[in-house]
């Protein structure tokens, strides 16, 4: 999970909010890890699991940005992911 979070925080495009859905809040290490990151970075909001669909919908409701990018805890985002996605969206008329 730490690598996944770090991969988002290390994006070259940095104008984003970061909503973390803690899907196993009973695990103390998950709670400590997400709290540690949220204290360091004001872009981070934490949601505790209410089942996948409910949690994702809650995340969509509190999201304030123009775009949504989803990443699971075992995924890693390359450093230019957001930069390339925003650039591509600006070039495509059909999005």
Helices and strands as residue ranges (DSSP letters): H 2-9, E 18-22, H 28-40, E 44-48, H 52-62, H 81-91
